[in-house]
Amino acid sequence: MTTLVILAAGLGSRFGGNKQLAGFSAANLTLMECNICHAVDAGFTKVIFIIRADLRALFSQQVLPRLVGKIEIEFIE
């Protein structure tokens, strides 16, 4: 099993918000989602998100639905 670890616990104070969830592509994917898709293509089978507890619900609503079934997901708060 090859695991990708994403450090996404920052406050985004310089960015001005939750940059972890900011969409930027034509499909409104986050940078993180694009990187995960590349990791899946490269053979990664699991992603571990290290996030703040207050972001867990937002991740569950915005990011997880697009990743379910593509890669195993774990959260560490």
SEFIZA-3560 file (N, C-alpha, C; in Angstrom, 3 decimals):
REM SEFIZA-3560
<numar><xx>0.847</xx><yy>-1.176</yy><zz>0.000</zz><atom>N</atom></numar>
<numar><xx>0.000</xx><yy>0.000</yy><zz>0.000</zz><atom>CA</atom></numar>
<numar><xx>0.895</xx><yy>1.243</yy><zz>0.000</zz><atom>C</atom></numar>
<numar><xx>0.634</xx><yy>2.143</yy><zz>-0.906</zz><atom>N</atom></numar>
<numar><xx>1.356</xx><yy>3.406</yy><zz>-0.963</zz><atom>CA</atom></numar>
<numar><xx>0.419</xx><yy>4.499</yy><zz>-0.473</zz><atom>C</atom></numar>
<numar><xx>0.877</xx><yy>5.258</yy><zz>0.523</zz><atom>N</atom></numar>
<numar><xx>0.019</xx><yy>6.236</yy><zz>1.190</zz><atom>CA</atom></numar>
<numar><xx>0.494</xx><yy>7.654</yy><zz>0.941</zz><atom>C</atom></numar>
<numar><xx>-0.446</xx><yy>8.514</yy><zz>0.614</zz><atom>N</atom></numar>
<numar><xx>-0.217</xx><yy>9.948</yy><zz>0.450</zz><atom>CA</atom></numar>
<numar><xx>-0.667</xx><yy>10.639</yy><zz>1.725</zz><atom>C</atom></numar>
<numar><xx>0.166</xx><yy>11.501</yy><zz>2.287</zz><atom>N</atom></numar>
<numar><xx>-0.194</xx><yy>12.269</yy><zz>3.479</zz><atom>CA</atom></numar>
<numar><xx>-0.336</xx><yy>13.725</yy><zz>3.075</zz><atom>C</atom></numar>
<numar><xx>-1.498</xx><yy>14.309</yy><zz>3.385</zz><atom>N</atom></numar>
<numar><xx>-1.755</xx><yy>15.707</yy><zz>3.049</zz><atom>CA</atom></numar>
<numar><xx>-1.892</xx><yy>16.505</yy><zz>4.330</zz><atom>C</atom></numar>
<numar><xx>-1.005</xx><yy>17.473</yy><zz>4.502</zz><atom>N</atom></numar>
<numar><xx>-1.053</xx><yy>18.367</yy><zz>5.657</zz><atom>CA</atom></numar>
<numar><xx>-1.976</xx><yy>19.523</yy><zz>5.302</zz><atom>C</atom></numar>
<numar><xx>-3.161</xx><yy>19.541</yy><zz>5.888</zz><atom>N</atom></numar>
<numar><xx>-4.169</xx><yy>20.540</yy><zz>5.529</zz><atom>CA</atom></numar>
<numar><xx>-4.792</xx><yy>21.160</yy><zz>6.773</zz><atom>C</atom></numar>
<numar><xx>-3.970</xx><yy>21.432</yy><zz>7.772</zz><atom>N</atom></numar>
<numar><xx>-4.491</xx><yy>21.965</yy><zz>9.032</zz><atom>CA</atom></numar>
<numar><xx>-4.248</xx><yy>23.459</yy><zz>9.184</zz><atom>C</atom></numar>
<numar><xx>-3.712</xx><yy>24.091</yy><zz>8.153</zz><atom>N</atom></numar>
<numar><xx>-3.419</xx><yy>25.522</yy><zz>8.248</zz><atom>CA</atom></numar>
<numar><xx>-4.672</xx><yy>26.373</yy><zz>8.343</zz><atom>C</atom></numar>
<numar><xx>-4.487</xx><yy>27.573</yy><zz>8.841</zz><atom>N</atom></numar>
<numar><xx>-5.605</xx><yy>28.504</yy><zz>9.004</zz><atom>CA</atom></numar>
<numar><xx>-5.907</xx><yy>29.282</yy><zz>7.735</zz><atom>C</atom></numar>
<numar><xx>-4.975</xx><yy>29.361</yy><zz>6.816</zz><atom>N</atom></numar>
<numar><xx>-5.186</xx><yy>30.122</yy><zz>5.584</zz><atom>CA</atom></numar>
<numar><xx>-5.250</xx><yy>31.617</yy><zz>5.828</zz><atom>C</atom></numar>
<numar><xx>-4.551</xx><yy>32.093</yy><zz>6.854</zz><atom>N</atom></numar>
<numar><xx>-4.644</xx><yy>33.517</yy><zz>7.214</zz><atom>CA</atom></numar>
<numar><xx>-4.080</xx><yy>34.424</yy><zz>6.122</zz><atom>C</atom></numar>
<numar><xx>-3.001</xx><yy>34.050</yy><zz>5.486</zz><atom>N</atom></numar>
<numar><xx>-2.469</xx><yy>34.878</yy><zz>4.396</zz><atom>CA</atom></numar>
<numar><xx>-3.337</xx><yy>34.778</yy><zz>3.154</zz><atom>C</atom></numar>
<numar><xx>-3.932</xx><yy>33.617</yy><zz>2.947</zz><atom>N</atom></numar>
<numar><xx>-4.802</xx><yy>33.386</yy><zz>1.794</zz><atom>CA</atom></numar>
<numar><xx>-6.146</xx><yy>34.079</yy><zz>1.974</zz><atom>C</atom></numar>
<numar><xx>-6.590</xx><yy>34.169</yy><zz>3.222</zz><atom>N</atom></numar>
<numar><xx>-7.863</xx><yy>34.817</yy><zz>3.517</zz><atom>CA</atom></numar>
<numar><xx>-9.027</xx><yy>33.859</yy><zz>3.661</zz><atom>C</atom></numar>
<numar><xx>-8.738</xx><yy>32.607</yy><zz>3.961</zz><atom>N</atom></numar>
<numar><xx>-9.802</xx><yy>31.617</yy><zz>4.140</zz><atom>CA</atom></numar>
<numar><xx>-9.261</xx><yy>30.216</yy><zz>4.040</zz><atom>C</atom></numar>
<numar><xx>-10.143</xx><yy>29.259</yy><zz>3.912</zz><atom>N</atom></numar>
<numar><xx>-9.751</xx><yy>27.852</yy><zz>3.831</zz><atom>CA</atom></numar>
<numar><xx>-9.244</xx><yy>27.513</yy><zz>2.434</zz><atom>C</atom></numar>
<numar><xx>-7.961</xx><yy>27.722</yy><zz>2.214</zz><atom>N</atom></numar>
<numar><xx>-7.417</xx><yy>27.445</yy><zz>0.882</zz><atom>CA</atom></numar>
<numar><xx>-7.480</xx><yy>25.960</yy><zz>0.547</zz><atom>C</atom></numar>
<numar><xx>-7.588</xx><yy>25.111</yy><zz>1.583</zz><atom>N</atom></numar>
<numar><xx>-7.700</xx><yy>23.677</yy><zz>1.345</zz><atom>CA</atom></numar>
<numar><xx>-8.937</xx><yy>23.346</yy><zz>0.517</zz><atom>C</atom></numar>
<numar><xx>-9.960</xx><yy>24.182</yy><zz>0.610</zz><atom>N</atom></numar>
<numar><xx>-11.236</xx><yy>23.896</yy><zz>-0.049</zz><atom>CA</atom></numar>
<numar><xx>-11.549</xx><yy>24.845</yy><zz>-1.196</zz><atom>C</atom></numar>
<numar><xx>-10.603</xx><yy>25.689</yy><zz>-1.553</zz><atom>N</atom></numar>
<numar><xx>-10.828</xx><yy>26.653</yy><zz>-2.638</zz><atom>CA</atom></numar>
<numar><xx>-10.730</xx><yy>25.947</yy><zz>-3.992</zz><atom>C</atom></numar>
<numar><xx>-11.787</xx><yy>26.034</yy><zz>-4.782</zz><atom>N</atom></numar>
<numar><xx>-11.788</xx><yy>25.441</yy><zz>-6.116</zz><atom>CA</atom></numar>
<numar><xx>-11.093</xx><yy>26.357</yy><zz>-7.107</zz><atom>C</atom></numar>
<numar><xx>-10.422</xx><yy>25.764</yy><zz>-8.091</zz><atom>N</atom></numar>
<numar><xx>-9.712</xx><yy>26.607</yy><zz>-9.049</zz><atom>CA</atom></numar>
<numar><xx>-9.803</xx><yy>26.122</yy><zz>-10.488</zz><atom>C</atom></numar>
<numar><xx>-10.154</xx><yy>24.884</yy><zz>-10.700</zz><atom>N</atom></numar>
<numar><xx>-10.155</xx><yy>24.360</yy><zz>-12.066</zz><atom>CA</atom></numar>
<numar><xx>-11.526</xx><yy>24.541</yy><zz>-12.701</zz><atom>C</atom></numar>
<numar><xx>-11.626</xx><yy>24.190</yy><zz>-13.970</zz><atom>N</atom></numar>
<numar><xx>-12.913</xx><yy>24.279</yy><zz>-14.665</zz><atom>CA</atom></numar>
<numar><xx>-13.962</xx><yy>23.410</yy><zz>-13.978</zz><atom>C</atom></numar>
<numar><xx>-13.525</xx><yy>22.324</yy><zz>-13.358</zz><atom>N</atom></numar>
<numar><xx>-14.433</xx><yy>21.430</yy><zz>-12.635</zz><atom>CA</atom></numar>
<numar><xx>-14.599</xx><yy>21.848</yy><zz>-11.179</zz><atom>C</atom></numar>
<numar><xx>-14.011</xx><yy>22.982</yy><zz>-10.805</zz><atom>N</atom></numar>
<numar><xx>-14.051</xx><yy>23.512</yy><zz>-9.438</zz><atom>CA</atom></numar>
<numar><xx>-13.435</xx><yy>22.544</yy><zz>-8.427</zz><atom>C</atom></numar>
<numar><xx>-12.421</xx><yy>21.797</yy><zz>-8.870</zz><atom>N</atom></numar>
<numar><xx>-11.686</xx><yy>20.921</yy><zz>-7.966</zz><atom>CA</atom></numar>
<numar><xx>-10.717</xx><yy>21.745</yy><zz>-7.141</zz><atom>C</atom></numar>
<numar><xx>-10.393</xx><yy>21.244</yy><zz>-5.963</zz><atom>N</atom></numar>
<numar><xx>-9.366</xx><yy>21.895</yy><zz>-5.163</zz><atom>CA</atom></numar>
<numar><xx>-7.997</xx><yy>21.435</yy><zz>-5.664</zz><atom>C</atom></numar>
<numar><xx>-6.974</xx><yy>22.179</yy><zz>-5.339</zz><atom>N</atom></numar>
<numar><xx>-5.610</xx><yy>21.777</yy><zz>-5.690</zz><atom>CA</atom></numar>
<numar><xx>-5.308</xx><yy>20.416</yy><zz>-5.079</zz><atom>C</atom></numar>
<numar><xx>-5.785</xx><yy>20.218</yy><zz>-3.874</zz><atom>N</atom></numar>
<numar><xx>-5.588</xx><yy>18.965</yy><zz>-3.172</zz><atom>CA</atom></numar>
<numar><xx>-6.216</xx><yy>17.799</yy><zz>-3.949</zz><atom>C</atom></numar>
<numar><xx>-7.427</xx><yy>17.977</yy><zz>-4.460</zz><atom>N</atom></numar>
<numar><xx>-8.092</xx><yy>16.919</yy><zz>-5.225</zz><atom>CA</atom></numar>
<numar><xx>-7.334</xx><yy>16.599</yy><zz>-6.510</zz><atom>C</atom></numar>
<numar><xx>-6.834</xx><yy>17.620</yy><zz>-7.173</zz><atom>N</atom></numar>
<numar><xx>-6.036</xx><yy>17.391</yy><zz>-8.390</zz><atom>CA</atom></numar>
<numar><xx>-4.798</xx><yy>16.572</yy><zz>-8.067</zz><atom>C</atom></numar>
<numar><xx>-4.136</xx><yy>16.904</yy><zz>-6.961</zz><atom>N</atom></numar>
<numar><xx>-2.945</xx><yy>16.160</yy><zz>-6.560</zz><atom>CA</atom></numar>
<numar><xx>-3.287</xx><yy>14.723</yy><zz>-6.187</zz><atom>C</atom></numar>
<numar><xx>-4.425</xx><yy>14.523</yy><zz>-5.539</zz><atom>N</atom></numar>
<numar><xx>-4.843</xx><yy>13.167</yy><zz>-5.182</zz><atom>CA</atom></numar>
<numar><xx>-5.122</xx><yy>12.352</yy><zz>-6.442</zz><atom>C</atom></numar>
<numar><xx>-5.754</xx><yy>12.943</yy><zz>-7.428</zz><atom>N</atom></numar>
<numar><xx>-6.009</xx><yy>12.239</yy><zz>-8.695</zz><atom>CA</atom></numar>
<numar><xx>-4.703</xx><yy>11.815</yy><zz>-9.356</zz><atom>C</atom></numar>
<numar><xx>-3.703</xx><yy>12.682</yy><zz>-9.333</zz><atom>N</atom></numar>
<numar><xx>-2.391</xx><yy>12.330</yy><zz>-9.886</zz><atom>CA</atom></numar>
<numar><xx>-1.756</xx><yy>11.202</yy><zz>-9.072</zz><atom>C</atom></numar>
<numar><xx>-1.923</xx><yy>11.255</yy><zz>-7.746</zz><atom>N</atom></numar>
<numar><xx>-1.369</xx><yy>10.206</yy><zz>-6.889</zz><atom>CA</atom></numar>
<numar><xx>-2.031</xx><yy>8.861</yy><zz>-7.182</zz><atom>C</atom></numar>
<numar><xx>-3.345</xx><yy>8.855</yy><zz>-7.376</zz><atom>N</atom></numar>
<numar><xx>-4.061</xx><yy>7.621</yy><zz>-7.720</zz><atom>CA</atom></numar>
<numar><xx>-3.524</xx><yy>7.069</yy><zz>-9.038</zz><atom>C</atom></numar>
<numar><xx>-3.336</xx><yy>7.943</yy><zz>-10.017</zz><atom>N</atom></numar>
<numar><xx>-2.787</xx><yy>7.515</yy><zz>-11.311</zz><atom>CA</atom></numar>
<numar><xx>-1.386</xx><yy>6.926</yy><zz>-11.163</zz><atom>C</atom></numar>
<numar><xx>-0.645</xx><yy>7.402</yy><zz>-10.153</zz><atom>N</atom></numar>
<numar><xx>0.719</xx><yy>6.922</yy><zz>-9.921</zz><atom>CA</atom></numar>
<numar><xx>0.758</xx><yy>5.665</yy><zz>-9.052</zz><atom>C</atom></numar>
<numar><xx>-0.411</xx><yy>5.202</yy><zz>-8.590</zz><atom>N</atom></numar>
<numar><xx>-0.450</xx><yy>3.958</yy><zz>-7.834</zz><atom>CA</atom></numar>
<numar><xx>-0.708</xx><yy>4.082</yy><zz>-6.343</zz><atom>C</atom></numar>
<numar><xx>-0.941</xx><yy>5.290</yy><zz>-5.850</zz><atom>N</atom></numar>
<numar><xx>-1.250</xx><yy>5.453</yy><zz>-4.428</zz><atom>CA</atom></numar>
<numar><xx>-2.627</xx><yy>4.857</yy><zz>-4.155</zz><atom>C</atom></numar>
<numar><xx>-2.768</xx><yy>4.212</yy><zz>-2.993</zz><atom>N</atom></numar>
<numar><xx>-4.024</xx><yy>3.544</yy><zz>-2.665</zz><atom>CA</atom></numar>
<numar><xx>-4.710</xx><yy>4.124</yy><zz>-1.433</zz><atom>C</atom></numar>
<numar><xx>-4.038</xx><yy>5.018</yy><zz>-0.731</zz><atom>N</atom></numar>
<numar><xx>-4.604</xx><yy>5.585</yy><zz>0.496</zz><atom>CA</atom></numar>
<numar><xx>-4.141</xx><yy>7.021</yy><zz>0.650</zz><atom>C</atom></numar>
<numar><xx>-5.033</xx><yy>7.868</yy><zz>1.191</zz><atom>N</atom></numar>
<numar><xx>-4.667</xx><yy>9.238</yy><zz>1.516</zz><atom>CA</atom></numar>
<numar><xx>-5.026</xx><yy>9.492</yy><zz>2.972</zz><atom>C</atom></numar>
<numar><xx>-4.106</xx><yy>10.116</yy><zz>3.688</zz><atom>N</atom></numar>
<numar><xx>-4.345</xx><yy>10.525</yy><zz>5.070</zz><atom>CA</atom></numar>
<numar><xx>-4.357</xx><yy>12.045</yy><zz>5.097</zz><atom>C</atom></numar>
<numar><xx>-5.475</xx><yy>12.611</yy><zz>5.533</zz><atom>N</atom></numar>
<numar><xx>-5.594</xx><yy>14.056</yy><zz>5.693</zz><atom>CA</atom></numar>
<numar><xx>-5.298</xx><yy>14.410</yy><zz>7.138</zz><atom>C</atom></numar>
<numar><xx>-4.364</xx><yy>15.309</yy><zz>7.349</zz><atom>N</atom></numar>
<numar><xx>-4.128</xx><yy>15.857</yy><zz>8.682</zz><atom>CA</atom></numar>
<numar><xx>-4.781</xx><yy>17.230</yy><zz>8.674</zz><atom>C</atom></numar>
<numar><xx>-5.905</xx><yy>17.338</yy><zz>9.396</zz><atom>N</atom></numar>
<numar><xx>-6.727</xx><yy>18.544</yy><zz>9.330</zz><atom>CA</atom></numar>
<numar><xx>-7.128</xx><yy>19.017</yy><zz>10.723</zz><atom>C</atom></numar>
<numar><xx>-7.652</xx><yy>20.234</yy><zz>10.759</zz><atom>N</atom></numar>
<numar><xx>-8.246</xx><yy>20.756</yy><zz>11.993</zz><atom>CA</atom></numar>
<numar><xx>-9.623</xx><yy>20.118</yy><zz>12.169</zz><atom>C</atom></numar>
<numar><xx>-10.014</xx><yy>19.924</yy><zz>13.406</zz><atom>N</atom></numar>
<numar><xx>-11.316</xx><yy>19.309</yy><zz>13.693</zz><atom>CA</atom></numar>
<numar><xx>-12.461</xx><yy>20.106</yy><zz>13.082</zz><atom>C</atom></numar>
<numar><xx>-12.334</xx><yy>21.430</yy><zz>13.052</zz><atom>N</atom></numar>
<numar><xx>-13.428</xx><yy>22.257</yy><zz>12.523</zz><atom>CA</atom></numar>
<numar><xx>-13.569</xx><yy>22.158</yy><zz>11.004</zz><atom>C</atom></numar>
<numar><xx>-12.595</xx><yy>21.586</yy><zz>10.323</zz><atom>N</atom></numar>
<numar><xx>-12.695</xx><yy>21.410</yy><zz>8.870</zz><atom>CA</atom></numar>
<numar><xx>-13.279</xx><yy>20.057</yy><zz>8.477</zz><atom>C</atom></numar>
<numar><xx>-13.417</xx><yy>19.166</yy><zz>9.417</zz><atom>N</atom></numar>
<numar><xx>-13.860</xx><yy>17.794</yy><zz>9.111</zz><atom>CA</atom></numar>
<numar><xx>-15.212</xx><yy>17.780</yy><zz>8.395</zz><atom>C</atom></numar>
<numar><xx>-16.179</xx><yy>18.537</yy><zz>8.882</zz><atom>N</atom></numar>
<numar><xx>-17.508</xx><yy>18.554</yy><zz>8.259</zz><atom>CA</atom></numar>
<numar><xx>-17.441</xx><yy>19.115</yy><zz>6.841</zz><atom>C</atom></numar>
<numar><xx>-16.659</xx><yy>20.178</yy><zz>6.643</zz><atom>N</atom></numar>
<numar><xx>-16.525</xx><yy>20.757</yy><zz>5.305</zz><atom>CA</atom></numar>
<numar><xx>-15.867</xx><yy>19.778</yy><zz>4.339</zz><atom>C</atom></numar>
<numar><xx>-14.826</xx><yy>19.080</yy><zz>4.794</zz><atom>N</atom></numar>
<numar><xx>-14.184</xx><yy>18.065</yy><zz>3.960</zz><atom>CA</atom></numar>
<numar><xx>-15.196</xx><yy>16.980</yy><zz>3.583</zz><atom>C</atom></numar>
<numar><xx>-15.981</xx><yy>16.557</yy><zz>4.563</zz><atom>N</atom></numar>
<numar><xx>-16.961</xx><yy>15.495</yy><zz>4.321</zz><atom>CA</atom></numar>
<numar><xx>-17.999</xx><yy>15.906</yy><zz>3.284</zz><atom>C</atom></numar>
<numar><xx>-18.365</xx><yy>17.173</yy><zz>3.267</zz><atom>N</atom></numar>
<numar><xx>-19.372</xx><yy>17.667</yy><zz>2.324</zz><atom>CA</atom></numar>
<numar><xx>-18.796</xx><yy>17.954</yy><zz>0.945</zz><atom>C</atom></numar>
<numar><xx>-17.615</xx><yy>18.571</yy><zz>0.908</zz><atom>N</atom></numar>
<numar><xx>-17.096</xx><yy>19.093</yy><zz>-0.358</zz><atom>CA</atom></numar>
<numar><xx>-16.092</xx><yy>18.188</yy><zz>-1.058</zz><atom>C</atom></numar>
<numar><xx>-15.262</xx><yy>17.506</yy><zz>-0.315</zz><atom>N</atom></numar>
<numar><xx>-14.169</xx><yy>16.744</yy><zz>-0.926</zz><atom>CA</atom></numar>
<numar><xx>-14.475</xx><yy>15.248</yy><zz>-1.012</zz><atom>C</atom></numar>
<numar><xx>-14.959</xx><yy>14.673</yy><zz>0.064</zz><atom>N</atom></numar>
<numar><xx>-15.160</xx><yy>13.224</yy><zz>0.105</zz><atom>CA</atom></numar>
<numar><xx>-16.047</xx><yy>12.669</yy><zz>-0.998</zz><atom>C</atom></numar>
<numar><xx>-17.171</xx><yy>13.299</yy><zz>-1.327</zz><atom>N</atom></numar>
<numar><xx>-18.021</xx><yy>12.711</yy><zz>-2.370</zz><atom>CA</atom></numar>
<numar><xx>-17.300</xx><yy>12.492</yy><zz>-3.701</zz><atom>C</atom></numar>
<numar><xx>-16.310</xx><yy>13.315</yy><zz>-3.994</zz><atom>N</atom></numar>
<numar><xx>-15.593</xx><yy>13.173</yy><zz>-5.269</zz><atom>CA</atom></numar>
<numar><xx>-14.459</xx><yy>12.151</yy><zz>-5.190</zz><atom>C</atom></numar>
<numar><xx>-14.108</xx><yy>11.709</yy><zz>-3.975</zz><atom>N</atom></numar>
<numar><xx>-12.993</xx><yy>10.773</yy><zz>-3.815</zz><atom>CA</atom></numar>
<numar><xx>-13.420</xx><yy>9.359</yy><zz>-3.448</zz><atom>C</atom></numar>
<numar><xx>-14.625</xx><yy>9.206</yy><zz>-2.926</zz><atom>N</atom></numar>
<numar><xx>-15.091</xx><yy>7.893</yy><zz>-2.483</zz><atom>CA</atom></numar>
<numar><xx>-15.027</xx><yy>6.904</yy><zz>-3.649</zz><atom>C</atom></numar>
<numar><xx>-14.433</xx><yy>5.760</yy><zz>-3.367</zz><atom>N</atom></numar>
<numar><xx>-14.307</xx><yy>4.719</yy><zz>-4.385</zz><atom>CA</atom></numar>
<numar><xx>-13.035</xx><yy>4.814</yy><zz>-5.212</zz><atom>C</atom></numar>
<numar><xx>-12.338</xx><yy>5.939</yy><zz>-5.121</zz><atom>N</atom></numar>
<numar><xx>-11.097</xx><yy>6.107</yy><zz>-5.888</zz><atom>CA</atom></numar>
<numar><xx>-9.868</xx><yy>5.778</yy><zz>-5.055</zz><atom>C</atom></numar>
<numar><xx>-9.954</xx><yy>6.055</yy><zz>-3.727</zz><atom>N</atom></numar>
<numar><xx>-8.809</xx><yy>5.890</yy><zz>-2.852</zz><atom>CA</atom></numar>
<numar><xx>-9.312</xx><yy>5.731</yy><zz>-1.422</zz><atom>C</atom></numar>
<numar><xx>-8.597</xx><yy>4.949</yy><zz>-0.627</zz><atom>N</atom></numar>
<numar><xx>-8.946</xx><yy>4.807</yy><zz>0.789</zz><atom>CA</atom></numar>
<numar><xx>-8.632</xx><yy>6.126</yy><zz>1.500</zz><atom>C</atom></numar>
<numar><xx>-9.496</xx><yy>6.546</yy><zz>2.417</zz><atom>N</atom></numar>
<numar><xx>-9.372</xx><yy>7.858</yy><zz>3.054</zz><atom>CA</atom></numar>
<numar><xx>-9.332</xx><yy>7.708</yy><zz>4.567</zz><atom>C</atom></numar>
<numar><xx>-8.413</xx><yy>8.450</yy><zz>5.192</zz><atom>N</atom></numar>
<numar><xx>-8.324</xx><yy>8.488</yy><zz>6.654</zz><atom>CA</atom></numar>
<numar><xx>-8.107</xx><yy>9.932</yy><zz>7.080</zz><atom>C</atom></numar>
<numar><xx>-8.679</xx><yy>10.293</yy><zz>8.228</zz><atom>N</atom></numar>
<numar><xx>-8.489</xx><yy>11.628</yy><zz>8.788</zz><atom>CA</atom></numar>
<numar><xx>-7.750</xx><yy>11.538</yy><zz>10.105</zz><atom>C</atom></numar>
<numar><xx>-6.850</xx><yy>12.476</yy><zz>10.320</zz><atom>N</atom></numar>
<numar><xx>-6.197</xx><yy>12.659</yy><zz>11.613</zz><atom>CA</atom></numar>
<numar><xx>-6.407</xx><yy>14.111</yy><zz>11.981</zz><atom>C</atom></numar>
<numar><xx>-6.979</xx><yy>14.330</yy><zz>13.151</zz><atom>N</atom></numar>
<numar><xx>-7.256</xx><yy>15.706</yy><zz>13.590</zz><atom>CA</atom></numar>
<numar><xx>-6.285</xx><yy>16.099</yy><zz>14.679</zz><atom>C</atom></numar>
//
